[in-house]
Amino acid sequence: MTTPTLSVVICSYTMNRWDDVCAALASVRAQLRPPDEVVLVVDHCPALVERLALHDPTARIVVSAGRPGVSGARNTGVESSHGEIVAFLDDDAVAAPDWTQRLLAPYRDPAVLGVGGLVNSWWETGRPRWFPPEFDWVVGCSYPGSPEQTSAVRNFIGANMSFRRAAVVEAGGFRADLGRVGTSPFGCEETELCLRLSSRNPGSVLRYDPTVVVRQHVPKARTSWSYFAARCYAEGRSKAQVARYSGTRSALSSERRYLRRTVPSAVGRAVRQGRATEAAALFGGVATTVLGYGVGRVRPVSRTGQDELCASVTPRAARLPAPLAWWTRARAARPRSRT
């Protein structure tokens, strides 16, 4: 069987990630198996379009045709690409040199509908002592509890995923009412799409391969208590939206295993090692996510409502819902653990 053609889509929305975007693009250009095309989708940022055109005149730059947000940008990337496989790399991630090579290999099996891989974290200022690895999903990275071997999975992490392009087009692409808009902490658009693809294609497989590796940049802005709480809360609300579309059984299958196994094991480790702030983050992260889910089930976030919430999201705990603002201020005020 011949290797399918590959389009790599990188979406970006801000000049503030210029160095990251350049690094992401360079990592794709340096692949041992070069992609058949690279599509840079710019999400409503004219200045970025101009600078990218000057930086790399050979790059294919496309302006997002959808509403602002990662879902609209990714849909534009799918519509603009021509490869049989479309792969997504975040604009603040870099791919290992054999990324495309390893990503394409599983597609020799016609049952494989999508392939995703490992997302390692690179903490610009170092991992905070209180930040538990089990919550690395907060910063868009793989975490303990994720598969350690090649296996079928429910969904991929958005920074490192690929699909058969025809299947994504037939399914209607990513939902515009899910996913990040600018710096908003909302998400789960990739989870909902994966669930929809699996439902529409019985017998298909979404294959996770830990040798398909990218490295995600985690800036200092994502190491605060307030960001942690805001992201957990938004994840809960986003998951409530996914459950509304796909049903709670499918939408929360991985989360149930995570709460039954991964979190209790992490809490036990933190307690044994005397890491009080890490234990607090584990308890607080779970409680805040559950709170967000409960609020989301009662009060769905419309796209208009999400836009309004996104406009008010800042790193300051004062902008969070009152219970979360109190929690983040209380945690941040405690002395740092010496362990």
Secondary structure, 3 states (H helix, E strand, C coil): CCCCCEEEEEEECCHHHHHHHHHHHHHHHCCCCCCCEEEEEECCCHHHHHHHHHHCCCCEEEECCCCCCHHHHHHHHHHHCCCCEEEEECCCEEECCCHHHHHHHHHHCCCEEEEEEEEEEEECCCCCCCCCHHHHHHHCCCCCCCCCCCEECCCCCCCEEEEEHHHHHHHCCCCCCCCCCCCCCCCCHHHHHHHHHHHHCCCCEEEEEEEEEEEEEECHHHCCHHHHHHHHHHHHHHHHHHHHHHCHHHHCHHHHHHHHHHHHHHHHHHHHCCCHHHHHHHHHHHHHHHHHHHHHHHCCCCHHHHHHHHHHCCCCHHHCCHHHHHHHHHHHHCCCCCC
